[in-house]
Amino acid sequence: MEDVKDMPERTWIDELRDAVVEGADVEARRIAAAAAGAGIEARALVEMALVPAMDEVGRRFEANEYYVPELLLSARAMKAAFAVLAPALAARPATVAGRVALGTVSGDLHDIGKNLVATVLQGGGFDVVDLGVDVPPERFVEVVQEGGVDIVAMSSLITTTMPGMAATIEALARAGVRERVKVIVGGAPVSAAYAARIGADGFSDNAAGAVALARRLRS
Amino acid sequence: MTGRERVLAAMRRHRPDRVPFDLSFDMAPAKLDEFRRRTGSALTPEEYFGADTRMVRLGPSRLSSDFSFWLGAATGLALDEWGIGRRATSSADRAHAHLDGFVHPLRDARQDADLRDYPFPDIDADYRYDHPREAIAAVQEAGLAAVAMMECTIFETAWFLRGMEALLLDFADRARLAGALLDAITARRIVQARRYAELGADVLSMGDDVGTQRGMLMSVRMWRQWLKPRLARVVTAARAVRPDVLVFYHSDGNMAAIIPDLIEIGVDILNPVQPECMDPAALKAQYGDRLSFWGLIGTQSTLPFGTPADVAADVRLRVETVGAGGGLFLAPTHVIEPEVPYENIVAFVEAVKASGTR
């Protein structure tokens, strides 16, 4: 990483991807800044380094090579790089993949998984409206009614709060805005069968999968 | 057999007259209300259903530590003696609300020196053991097994104090802080384990959740580096004063990867052996000569979603496949949540009592 000016784009991307996969946040920030300084487009860095990095992290997690701590480290590194690139991305709103309103459902205060999904979605080019935790159905409805939201993403960690997902979907329907958005769900007790039963449009049991799902629903 | 004899025999892998049982961490508040309504009884569910154990905890602390510096502007919190804050949540009235609404007093710690002035609780003070001394004797006098509670032994207490994300990141980049925090907790747990053992507790109930539904929360390598040696010190302290005290270790989720390590450091009993993500019969085949199994009746599956007949069949299946030669204690795998039909609790108890032995 000494002679940064002469590095070809491919190498920048590899270096940044590796730094994120390895969870090296200081390194990731430095490489992102240097690459941007060398004229590599922010969007290319996000799409070709950050997103594939988080895909690889997701793969390693699935394969039990990575665990939650490694996931957190990589997410932190990705955020660090993303923060450097965000201003350049924001200058070109046309590139946004979609807007996701995301939150942990009513009665549930768990946010590690929800935060990971938010970070990875941002890395994947989505504009994320993070509604936080313990989000009542009316709040989701309100945000959808305000307009501009393409996807509603809900998280729940415990069986007792899962019904909040169904209640939110019902509330969206009652308010007449269900068809405006796609609804995706995730969290430890949630399954594809449950998602189908409550009328969600998609389910993922991991963060990388959530990005792939969101992209699929937007294509 | 008395309940105590039954528990001790089964957990030492001798044949009891029937499989021992209890109700795990008991019922969620809403379920407890239903129990009162249905039975009209003033007894605890353990007393009412005739469980073989009773939990024993420390007497109350006389400290009144001021955690306001650590908790900052957060108000309206319920504090425990560690200074861990809990915010009321909308689920609190209808569920057990465990692990909800934490405010982590050490969330802003940056280095090990930041812990120096932290008012850690006096769980190691002599007077805290006056109550357990009497309680253990009374439980045993009643013919029941005394289970001395020291759950959330190290890791969970550490992340309750620090925040889970923060602690897991500390393992990577603030090793001195993480080590100092775990050591401060471990030092107190060592005293607690020794005192419980001295007082004659039958089972030392340790535990830290390190499993998820699909595997370990952290890598085995990381667990071995940070937690195993400290847990080993706690077990060793108890065994030094009473070599035959039964050591129970609780972790939710699939934590099969560390079972050999747990056996190595002296754990006798694994709990709750969640059948949704681990195969109790396979574990019995692999470790049954060295390890006993406690729990196994799924609060994510049969108890909430099965019929009473399903629950009874589940009890018979576990007795059949795990109960041979002792080594089995049946209990719900966790708190009995509000959606568990009351009839299923009754069916569980009746099936266990009819279980006989193998």
Boltz contact constraints between the chains, C-beta under 6 A:
constraints:
  - contact:
      token1: [A, 64]
      token2: [B, 215]
      max_distance: 6.0
  - contact:
      token1: [A, 67]
      token2: [B, 216]
      max_distance: 6.0
  - contact:
      token1: [A, 67]
      token2: [B, 218]
      max_distance: 6.0
  - contact:
      token1: [A, 67]
      token2: [B, 219]
      max_distance: 6.0
  - contact:
      token1: [A, 68]
      token2: [B, 217]
      max_distance: 6.0
  - contact:
      token1: [A, 69]
      token2: [B, 168]
      max_distance: 6.0
  - contact:
      token1: [A, 69]
      token2: [B, 218]
      max_distance: 6.0
  - contact:
      token1: [A, 72]
      token2: [B, 165]
      max_distance: 6.0
  - contact:
      token1: [A, 72]
      token2: [B, 168]
      max_distance: 6.0
  - contact:
      token1: [A, 72]
      token2: [B, 169]
      max_distance: 6.0
  - contact:
      token1: [A, 73]
      token2: [B, 172]
      max_distance: 6.0
  - contact:
      token1: [A, 107]
      token2: [B, 90]
      max_distance: 6.0
  - contact:
      token1: [A, 107]
      token2: [B, 91]
      max_distance: 6.0
  - contact:
      token1: [A, 109]
      token2: [B, 89]
      max_distance: 6.0
  - contact:
      token1: [A, 109]
      token2: [B, 100]
      max_distance: 6.0
  - contact:
      token1: [A, 109]
      token2: [B, 101]
      max_distance: 6.0
  - contact:
      token1: [A, 160]
      token2: [B, 95]
      max_distance: 6.0
  - contact:
      token1: [A, 188]
      token2: [B, 213]
      max_distance: 6.0
